[in-house]
Amino acid sequence: MSETSTYPSATADAYDAVADLYTELVQNILDDQPLDRAVLAAFADLVRSTGRTRAVEVGCGPGHMTAHLRSLGLDAFGLDIAPAMIDIARRDHPGLRFDLSSMDAVDTPDGSLAGVLSWYSLIHTPPAELRPYLDEFHRVLAPGGHLLLGFFEGPEIAPFDHKVVTAYRWPLDALAEQAAASGFTEIGRMVREPRTGERHRQGRLFLTR
């Protein structure tokens, strides 16, 4: 990441400003999303197949997905750069660990995790600044560990007016190439069409270290 980049602090400030509203909107978001539940269940199965269950959700927001991973049998913790989000996550899920941290500074040793979930947490990252995050995900994963990326899919890398702060759409192939440059191997992908209230196609990439 560029030393002069202002996007992380701007993103944190934007999410802090809407933390309570955002939490209300997403707390039951999986209830009517059977395909997303299936994707997350498949990710949890892949992680457990390594014989280990330790995983991190990077960019965890209010912690609802971290808690979901726990319900799927993973020993998951979360991290986020928005202090208000971490406060809510700790309040609503007191039995789980949540760190106030950047996604490129996961507080865990090299090769210590079996899974990394990045569920719409890279969407605000300018494309030129993506690599350090993917490199960090690769660092913390053990050989054979799994990474799941959830993101907005589109025909080209392009910014759009996300409701919180500017975000980017990625073609599946382009994001897979970025992950490959950080040492990941793709094992699967999925795209689902936008549902009511959604503007863009939703992409999912399954990758392994």
Number of C-alpha atoms within 10 A of each C-alpha: 14 9 5 6 11 9 16 16 11 14 19 18 18 16 20 19 15 13 21 14 10 16 18 11 10 14 13 11 13 14 9 9 11 10 13 17 14 11 18 21 17 15 22 24 15 21 25 19 13 15 9 17 22 20 27 29 26 28 26 28 30 30 29 20 22 29 22 16 22 18 13 17 15 22 20 26 22 29 27 25 23 26 18 21 28 26 17 18 26 18 13 14 15 10 9 17 17 27 20 17 18 17 23 17 13 21 12 12 11 14 16 16 25 30 32 27 27 23 19 18 19 21 22 20 19 17 17 9 13 18 17 16 21 22 16 16 30 24 21 24 25 19 15 18 27 29 29 24 21 22 26 22 22 16 12 13 15 14 16 11 9 12 8 15 16 17 21 21 23 21 16 22 13 13 20 19 14 15 26 16 13 18 16 23 18 17 10 11 16 13 16 14 12 12 11 6 6 9 11 15 16 22 22 23 22 22 23 25 23
